[in-house]
Amino acid sequence: MTEQQVIDMAREAIFLIIKVSAPLLLISLVVGLIISIFQTITSIQEQTLTFVPKILAVFLGIMVLGSWIMNNITGFMEDLWGSFSQYIR
């Protein structure tokens, strides 16, 4: 296994992590922004107010996007296992 193969696998893995986690992070960001605007408008300065809506939104996002996330991860693993013979030399 060459250094370039290791670098390519690591690059693919990091890109997959970013691609899979980005939608959930964006959901959390949007919900946090909406709650922050609500807090600013109403002058409620409770720090813990953002946690419950964010957690619920991320769980909802996992339920909606879970199959897409698993398909991407299993596709990546199938590609790794499918080309396993190339890595052993």
N, C-alpha and C positions, 0 to 999 in steps of 0.2 A: 504494500500500500504506500503510495507516494504522498509527499507533503501536500501536493496540489489536490489530491482526492480528499484528504482530511479537511483542507480549507474549504473545498466545495461543499462537503457534507455539512460542515459547521455553518457555512453561509446559508445553505438551504434550511437548516434547522432554525437559525435565528430569524430568517425571513418568515418561516411558518409561524413561529411564536408571535412575531409582530402582527402578521395577518390575522391570526386567530384571536388575539387579545384586543386588537384595535376596536372592534365594534362594542365590546363590553366596556372598555375604557371611555369610549365616546358617549355611551349611554350614561355612565356615571358622571362624566363631565357636564353633560347637558342638564341632568337632574340637579347636580350641585349648583350650576349657574342659575337655574330657575329658582331654587330654594334661596340662594343668596340674594337674588333680586327681590323675592318676596320678603325676606328679612329686612332688606334695606327700606322697602316701601312701608312696612308696618312697624319699623323700629324695634323688632324683636331680635334681641342679641343672644339667643340661646345657641351655644356651640354644638350641642348634641342633636339639634333639630334636623340636620342634614343626613345623619347616619341611617335612620330607618327608611326614608324614601329611596336613598341610594341603594341600600341592600335589597329592597323590594324590586327596584328597577333592574338591578343586575341579575337577580334570580329570574325575573321575567325574561330578561334577555337570554339567559342560559336556556330557559325552557324553549324559547322561540328559535334560537340559533344553535342549540345543542347538536342537532343532527348534522348541520353544516360543519361545525367544529370537529366532530368525530370523523366525518368523511375526509376532511383535510388531514387529520392526524393519521388515520388508518391508511390513507393513500400514501403518505410519506413513509410510513413504516413498511408498507408493501413494496415500495420502491427500494428501500434499504435492504430488505430481506431478499428481494428478487435479484439484486445485483451483488449479493453477498460473496459469490464465487469470484468476482473481480477483485475483491479486497484481500483475499488470502493468496499469498504468493510466497 
